């Protein structure tokens, strides 16, 4: 009878240990998933900001280049254009 009760207590302790281990694993998975969601959100925000900054920088650069080369001949075509037949 004693061996039966000791085997039951061992079974109970092993099942409770596995239950605790499963709970700790699920908590760890939840923490990892939460940190992954936070990192994904931060990355999306960074991509959005950089996608907004790039057109602004290009707008400023092209405006600056336009003002620098306004009215200056940069290149001349090597030949004259063909006459159009629309006349």
The first five atom37 places (N, CA, C, CB, O) and aatype in JSON, in Angstrom:
{
  "aatype": [20, 20, 20, 20, 20, 20, 20, 20, 20, 20, 20, 20, 20, 20, 20, 20, 20, 20, 20, 20, 20, 20, 20, 20, 20, 20, 20, 20, 20, 20, 20, 20, 20, 20, 20, 20, 20, 20, 20, 20, 20, 20, 20, 20, 20, 20, 20, 20, 20, 20, 20, 20, 20, 20, 20, 20, 20, 20, 20, 20, 20, 20, 20, 20, 20, 20, 20, 20, 20, 20, 20, 20, 20, 20, 20, 20, 20, 20, 20, 20, 20, 20, 20, 20, 20, 20, 20],
  "atom_mask": [
    [1, 1, 1, 1, 1],
    [1, 1, 1, 1, 1],
    [1, 1, 1, 1, 1],
    [1, 1, 1, 1, 1],
    [1, 1, 1, 1, 1],
    [1, 1, 1, 1, 1],
    [1, 1, 1, 1, 1],
    [1, 1, 1, 1, 1],
    [1, 1, 1, 1, 1],
    [1, 1, 1, 1, 1],
    [1, 1, 1, 1, 1],
    [1, 1, 1, 1, 1],
    [1, 1, 1, 1, 1],
    [1, 1, 1, 1, 1],
    [1, 1, 1, 1, 1],
    [1, 1, 1, 1, 1],
    [1, 1, 1, 1, 1],
    [1, 1, 1, 1, 1],
    [1, 1, 1, 1, 1],
    [1, 1, 1, 1, 1],
    [1, 1, 1, 1, 1],
    [1, 1, 1, 1, 1],
    [1, 1, 1, 1, 1],
    [1, 1, 1, 1, 1],
    [1, 1, 1, 1, 1],
    [1, 1, 1, 1, 1],
    [1, 1, 1, 1, 1],
    [1, 1, 1, 1, 1],
    [1, 1, 1, 1, 1],
    [1, 1, 1, 1, 1],
    [1, 1, 1, 1, 1],
    [1, 1, 1, 1, 1],
    [1, 1, 1, 1, 1],
    [1, 1, 1, 1, 1],
    [1, 1, 1, 1, 1],
    [1, 1, 1, 1, 1],
    [1, 1, 1, 1, 1],
    [1, 1, 1, 1, 1],
    [1, 1, 1, 1, 1],
    [1, 1, 1, 1, 1],
    [1, 1, 1, 1, 1],
    [1, 1, 1, 1, 1],
    [1, 1, 1, 1, 1],
    [1, 1, 1, 1, 1],
    [1, 1, 1, 1, 1],
    [1, 1, 1, 1, 1],
    [1, 1, 1, 1, 1],
    [1, 1, 1, 1, 1],
    [1, 1, 1, 1, 1],
    [1, 1, 1, 1, 1],
    [1, 1, 1, 1, 1],
    [1, 1, 1, 1, 1],
    [1, 1, 1, 1, 1],
    [1, 1, 1, 1, 1],
    [1, 1, 1, 1, 1],
    [1, 1, 1, 1, 1],
    [1, 1, 1, 1, 1],
    [1, 1, 1, 1, 1],
    [1, 1, 1, 1, 1],
    [1, 1, 1, 1, 1],
    [1, 1, 1, 1, 1],
    [1, 1, 1, 1, 1],
    [1, 1, 1, 1, 1],
    [1, 1, 1, 1, 1],
    [1, 1, 1, 1, 1],
    [1, 1, 1, 1, 1],
    [1, 1, 1, 1, 1],
    [1, 1, 1, 1, 1],
    [1, 1, 1, 1, 1],
    [1, 1, 1, 1, 1],
    [1, 1, 1, 1, 1],
    [1, 1, 1, 1, 1],
    [1, 1, 1, 1, 1],
    [1, 1, 1, 1, 1],
    [1, 1, 1, 1, 1],
    [1, 1, 1, 1, 1],
    [1, 1, 1, 1, 1],
    [1, 1, 1, 1, 1],
    [1, 1, 1, 1, 1],
    [1, 1, 1, 1, 1],
    [1, 1, 1, 1, 1],
    [1, 1, 1, 1, 1],
    [1, 1, 1, 1, 1],
    [1, 1, 1, 1, 1],
    [1, 1, 1, 1, 1],
    [1, 1, 1, 1, 1],
    [1, 1, 1, 1, 1]
  ],
  "atom_positions": [
    [[0.82, -1.19, 0.0], [0.0, 0.0, 0.0], [0.86, 1.25, 0.0], [-0.93, 0.0, 1.19], [0.52, 2.25, -0.64]],
    [[1.98, 1.2, 0.72], [2.85, 2.35, 0.76], [3.45, 2.63, -0.61], [3.94, 2.13, 1.78], [3.61, 3.79, -1.0]],
    [[3.77, 1.58, -1.33], [4.36, 1.78, -2.65], [3.36, 2.43, -3.6], [4.86, 0.45, -3.22], [3.74, 3.22, -4.46]],
    [[2.08, 2.09, -3.46], [1.06, 2.7, -4.29], [0.93, 4.2, -3.99], [-0.28, 2.0, -4.09], [0.81, 5.01, -4.91]],
    [[0.94, 4.55, -2.73], [0.79, 5.96, -2.36], [2.02, 6.76, -2.77], [0.53, 6.11, -0.85], [1.92, 7.93, -3.16]],
    [[3.2, 6.14, -2.67], [4.42, 6.85, -3.07], [4.47, 7.03, -4.58], [5.67, 6.1, -2.58], [4.94, 8.05, -5.08]],
    [[4.0, 6.04, -5.32], [3.98, 6.17, -6.77], [2.96, 7.22, -7.21], [3.67, 4.82, -7.42], [3.18, 7.93, -8.19]],
    [[1.84, 7.32, -6.48], [0.85, 8.36, -6.78], [1.4, 9.75, -6.5], [-0.44, 8.14, -5.97], [1.19, 10.68, -7.28]],
    [[2.11, 9.89, -5.39], [2.67, 11.2, -5.06], [3.74, 11.59, -6.07], [3.25, 11.21, -3.63], [3.87, 12.77, -6.42]],
    [[4.52, 10.62, -6.55], [5.52, 10.9, -7.59], [4.84, 11.31, -8.89], [6.42, 9.66, -7.83], [5.3, 12.22, -9.57]],
    [[3.75, 10.64, -9.22], [3.02, 10.97, -10.44], [2.42, 12.36, -10.33], [1.92, 9.94, -10.71], [2.44, 13.13, -11.29]],
    [[1.88, 12.7, -9.14], [1.31, 14.03, -8.94], [2.38, 15.1, -9.04], [0.6, 14.11, -7.58], [2.16, 16.16, -9.64]],
    [[3.54, 14.84, -8.45], [4.61, 15.84, -8.47], [5.15, 16.0, -9.89], [5.74, 15.44, -7.52], [5.49, 17.12, -10.29]],
    [[5.24, 14.91, -10.64], [5.75, 15.02, -12.01], [4.74, 15.73, -12.91], [6.08, 13.63, -12.59], [5.13, 16.49, -13.79]],
    [[3.44, 15.49, -12.69], [2.43, 16.18, -13.49], [2.37, 17.66, -13.13], [1.05, 15.54, -13.3], [2.18, 18.5, -14.01]],
    [[2.55, 17.99, -11.84], [2.55, 19.39, -11.45], [3.81, 20.08, -11.97], [2.45, 19.53, -9.92], [3.76, 21.25, -12.33]],
    [[4.92, 19.37, -12.01], [6.16, 19.94, -12.54], [6.03, 20.2, -14.03], [7.36, 19.0, -12.26], [6.48, 21.23, -14.53]],
    [[5.42, 19.27, -14.75], [5.23, 19.47, -16.18], [4.23, 20.59, -16.44], [4.75, 18.18, -16.86], [4.36, 21.34, -17.41]],
    [[3.24, 20.72, -15.56], [2.27, 21.8, -15.67], [2.95, 23.15, -15.44], [1.12, 21.6, -14.67], [2.67, 24.11, -16.16]],
    [[3.84, 23.22, -14.45], [4.58, 24.46, -14.18], [5.51, 24.77, -15.35], [5.38, 24.35, -12.87], [5.63, 25.92, -15.76]],
    [[6.15, 23.76, -15.86], [7.06, 23.96, -16.99], [6.29, 24.44, -18.22], [7.82, 22.66, -17.31], [6.78, 25.29, -18.97]],
    [[5.1, 23.91, -18.45], [4.28, 24.35, -19.59], [3.84, 25.8, -19.4], [3.05, 23.44, -19.75], [3.81, 26.57, -20.36]],
    [[3.5, 26.16, -18.15], [3.08, 27.53, -17.87], [4.24, 28.49, -18.09], [2.55, 27.65, -16.43], [4.06, 29.56, -18.67]],
    [[5.43, 28.11, -17.64], [6.58, 28.99, -17.81], [6.95, 29.12, -19.29], [7.79, 28.47, -17.0], [7.36, 30.19, -19.74]],
    [[6.81, 28.03, -20.03], [7.09, 28.09, -21.47], [6.08, 28.98, -22.18], [7.08, 26.68, -22.09], [6.44, 29.75, -23.07]],
    [[4.81, 28.87, -21.79], [3.8, 29.7, -22.43], [3.99, 31.17, -22.07], [2.39, 29.24, -22.03], [3.77, 32.05, -22.91]],
    [[4.42, 31.46, -20.83], [4.71, 32.84, -20.45], [5.89, 33.38, -21.24], [4.99, 32.94, -18.95], [5.88, 34.53, -21.68]],
    [[6.9, 32.54, -21.42], [8.08, 32.96, -22.18], [7.71, 33.21, -23.64], [9.2, 31.9, -22.08], [8.19, 34.16, -24.25]],
    [[6.87, 32.35, -24.2], [6.42, 32.54, -25.58], [5.62, 33.81, -25.7], [5.59, 31.34, -26.05], [5.77, 34.54, -26.68]],
    [[4.77, 34.09, -24.72], [3.99, 35.34, -24.74], [4.9, 36.56, -24.68], [3.0, 35.37, -23.57], [4.67, 37.54, -25.39]],
    [[5.93, 36.5, -23.85], [6.88, 37.63, -23.75], [7.62, 37.83, -25.06], [7.9, 37.39, -22.61], [7.8, 38.96, -25.51]],
    [[8.04, 36.72, -25.69], [8.76, 36.81, -26.96], [7.84, 37.37, -28.05], [9.31, 35.43, -27.37], [8.26, 38.2, -28.85]],
    [[6.59, 36.91, -28.08], [5.64, 37.41, -29.07], [5.36, 38.9, -28.87], [4.34, 36.62, -29.01], [5.24, 39.64, -29.84]],
    [[5.25, 39.32, -27.62], [5.02, 40.73, -27.33], [6.21, 41.57, -27.77], [4.75, 40.93, -25.83], [6.03, 42.63, -28.37]],
    [[7.41, 41.1, -27.48], [8.6, 41.86, -27.9], [8.71, 41.88, -29.42], [9.87, 41.25, -27.28], [9.17, 42.87, -30.0]],
    [[8.31, 40.8, -30.08], [8.32, 40.76, -31.54], [7.33, 41.75, -32.13], [8.02, 39.35, -32.04], [7.62, 42.43, -33.11]],
    [[6.14, 41.83, -31.52], [5.14, 42.8, -31.98], [5.65, 44.22, -31.8], [3.82, 42.62, -31.22], [5.46, 45.06, -32.68]],
    [[6.3, 44.49, -30.67], [6.85, 45.83, -30.43], [7.94, 46.16, -31.45], [7.41, 45.92, -29.0], [7.99, 47.27, -31.98]],
    [[8.81, 45.19, -31.72], [9.89, 45.42, -32.68], [9.32, 45.62, -34.08], [10.87, 44.24, -32.68], [9.83, 46.46, -34.83]],
    [[8.29, 44.89, -34.44], [7.65, 45.04, -35.75], [7.01, 46.42, -35.87], [6.61, 43.95, -35.98], [7.09, 47.06, -36.91]],
    [[6.38, 46.86, -34.79], [5.76, 48.19, -34.8], [6.82, 49.28, -34.95], [4.95, 48.42, -33.5], [6.63, 50.23, -35.71]],
    [[7.93, 49.15, -34.23], [9.01, 50.13, -34.33], [9.6, 50.15, -35.74], [10.1, 49.82, -33.31], [9.88, 51.22, -36.27]],
    [[9.78, 48.98, -36.33], [10.32, 48.91, -37.69], [9.36, 49.55, -38.69], [10.6, 47.47, -38.08], [9.8, 50.27, -39.59]],
    [[8.08, 49.29, -38.56], [7.09, 49.88, -39.46], [7.08, 51.4, -39.33], [5.7, 49.32, -39.18], [6.98, 52.1, -40.34]],
    [[7.19, 51.9, -38.11], [7.23, 53.35, -37.89], [8.48, 53.95, -38.51], [7.17, 53.66, -36.39], [8.41, 55.02, -39.12]],
    [[9.61, 53.28, -38.37], [10.86, 53.77, -38.96], [10.77, 53.78, -40.48], [12.04, 52.9, -38.52], [11.21, 54.74, -41.12]],
    [[10.2, 52.73, -41.07], [10.05, 52.68, -42.53], [9.12, 53.78, -43.02], [9.51, 51.32, -42.97], [9.36, 54.37, -44.07]],
    [[8.06, 54.06, -42.27], [7.13, 55.13, -42.64], [7.82, 56.48, -42.6], [5.92, 55.13, -41.71], [7.65, 57.29, -43.51]],
    [[8.59, 56.73, -41.56], [9.29, 58.0, -41.44], [10.31, 58.17, -42.56], [9.99, 58.11, -40.08], [10.41, 59.24, -43.15]],
    [[11.06, 57.12, -42.85], [12.08, 57.23, -43.9], [11.42, 57.37, -45.27], [13.0, 56.0, -43.87], [11.96, 58.05, -46.14]],
    [[10.28, 56.74, -45.47], [9.57, 56.87, -46.74], [9.01, 58.28, -46.9], [8.44, 55.84, -46.83], [8.82, 58.74, -48.03]],
    [[8.75, 58.98, -45.81], [8.27, 60.36, -45.88], [9.43, 61.34, -46.07], [7.48, 60.72, -44.61], [9.25, 62.38, -46.69]],
    [[10.6, 61.02, -45.54], [11.74, 61.94, -45.62], [12.37, 61.92, -47.01], [12.79, 61.56, -44.56], [12.8, 62.97, -47.49]],
    [[12.44, 60.79, -47.65], [13.12, 60.67, -48.94], [12.51, 61.6, -50.0], [13.07, 59.22, -49.43], [13.26, 62.31, -50.66]],
    [[11.19, 61.63, -50.19], [10.65, 62.57, -51.19], [10.92, 64.04, -50.84], [9.16, 62.36, -51.35], [11.13, 64.86, -51.73]],
    [[10.9, 64.37, -49.56], [11.19, 65.74, -49.17], [12.62, 66.13, -49.52], [10.94, 65.93, -47.68], [12.87, 67.23, -50.02]],
    [[13.56, 65.24, -49.25], [14.96, 65.51, -49.57], [15.14, 65.63, -51.08], [15.88, 64.4, -49.01], [15.83, 66.53, -51.55]],
    [[14.52, 64.74, -51.84], [14.63, 64.83, -53.31], [14.0, 66.12, -53.83], [13.96, 63.61, -53.97], [14.54, 66.72, -54.76]],
    [[12.89, 66.54, -53.26], [12.25, 67.78, -53.67], [13.19, 68.96, -53.45], [10.94, 68.0, -52.9], [13.32, 69.82, -54.32]],
    [[13.84, 68.99, -52.31], [14.78, 70.08, -52.01], [15.99, 70.03, -52.94], [15.24, 70.01, -50.54], [16.42, 71.06, -53.45]],
    [[16.55, 68.85, -53.17], [17.74, 68.72, -54.02], [17.42, 69.12, -55.45], [18.27, 67.27, -53.97], [18.19, 69.85, -56.07]],
    [[16.29, 68.64, -55.99], [15.95, 69.01, -57.37], [15.63, 70.49, -57.49], [14.77, 68.18, -57.85], [15.93, 71.11, -58.51]],
    [[15.02, 71.07, -56.47], [14.78, 72.51, -56.47], [16.08, 73.29, -56.47], [13.94, 72.91, -55.28], [16.21, 74.29, -57.17]],
    [[17.05, 72.84, -55.67], [18.36, 73.48, -55.63], [19.07, 73.36, -56.97], [19.21, 72.88, -54.52], [19.64, 74.33, -57.47]],
    [[19.06, 72.17, -57.56], [19.69, 71.98, -58.87], [19.01, 72.82, -59.93], [19.66, 70.5, -59.27], [19.69, 73.36, -60.81]],
    [[17.69, 72.95, -59.86], [16.97, 73.76, -60.83], [17.38, 75.23, -60.72], [15.45, 73.62, -60.62], [17.57, 75.9, -61.73]],
    [[17.53, 75.72, -59.5], [17.92, 77.11, -59.33], [19.37, 77.34, -59.74], [17.72, 77.54, -57.88], [19.71, 78.43, -60.21]],
    [[20.23, 76.34, -59.57], [21.63, 76.5, -59.97], [21.81, 76.52, -61.48], [22.47, 75.38, -59.38], [22.62, 77.28, -61.99]],
    [[21.06, 75.71, -62.18], [21.24, 75.58, -63.63], [20.16, 76.31, -64.42], [21.24, 74.12, -64.02], [20.02, 76.07, -65.62]],
    [[19.41, 77.18, -63.81], [18.33, 77.88, -64.5], [18.92, 78.83, -65.54], [17.44, 78.65, -63.49], [19.71, 79.71, -65.2]],
    [[18.53, 78.65, -66.79], [18.99, 79.52, -67.88], [20.34, 79.14, -68.44], [19.03, 80.92, -67.41], [20.75, 79.75, -69.43]],
    [[21.05, 78.21, -67.89], [22.36, 77.79, -68.41], [22.17, 76.63, -69.38], [23.32, 77.39, -67.26], [21.4, 75.71, -69.13]],
    [[22.91, 76.69, -70.49], [22.86, 75.59, -71.44], [23.78, 74.5, -70.91], [23.29, 76.05, -72.89], [24.98, 74.72, -70.71]],
    [[23.22, 73.35, -70.69], [23.99, 72.25, -70.14], [24.56, 71.39, -71.26], [23.13, 71.39, -69.19], [25.7, 70.94, -71.17]],
    [[23.78, 71.17, -72.31], [24.24, 70.35, -73.44], [23.49, 70.78, -74.69], [24.04, 68.82, -73.16], [22.33, 71.21, -74.62]],
    [[24.18, 70.67, -75.84], [23.53, 70.96, -77.12], [23.42, 69.66, -77.9], [24.34, 72.04, -77.93], [24.35, 68.85, -77.89]],
    [[22.3, 69.46, -78.56], [22.17, 68.23, -79.35], [23.16, 68.22, -80.51], [20.72, 68.07, -79.88], [23.45, 69.28, -81.06]],
    [[23.67, 67.07, -80.88], [24.68, 66.99, -81.93], [24.13, 67.24, -83.33], [25.34, 65.65, -81.89], [24.91, 67.46, -84.26]],
    [[22.83, 67.2, -83.52], [22.27, 67.41, -84.84], [20.98, 68.21, -84.7], [22.01, 66.06, -85.56], [20.46, 68.42, -83.61]],
    [[20.47, 68.66, -85.85], [19.2, 69.39, -85.82], [18.05, 68.4, -85.93], [19.13, 70.45, -86.98], [18.21, 67.35, -86.56]],
    [[16.91, 68.7, -85.34], [15.79, 67.78, -85.41], [15.23, 67.69, -86.83], [14.69, 68.2, -84.44], [15.37, 68.63, -87.61]],
    [[14.61, 66.56, -87.15], [14.0, 66.38, -88.48], [12.81, 67.3, -88.61], [13.58, 64.9, -88.7], [12.08, 67.53, -87.64]],
    [[12.6, 67.83, -89.81], [11.41, 68.7, -89.99], [10.13, 67.89, -89.86], [11.45, 69.41, -91.37], [10.04, 66.75, -90.34]],
    [[9.14, 68.48, -89.22], [7.9, 67.74, -89.05], [7.06, 67.86, -90.31], [7.11, 68.26, -87.82], [7.14, 68.88, -91.01]],
    [[6.26, 66.86, -90.62], [5.46, 66.85, -91.83], [4.06, 67.43, -91.57], [5.35, 65.43, -92.38], [3.18, 67.32, -92.42]],
    [[3.86, 68.02, -90.43], [2.55, 68.55, -90.06], [2.22, 69.86, -90.74], [2.49, 68.74, -88.59], [1.06, 70.27, -90.66]],
    [[3.12, 70.53, -91.4], [2.86, 71.82, -92.03], [2.23, 71.69, -93.34], [4.07, 72.6, -92.18], [1.95, 72.69, -93.99]]
  ]
}
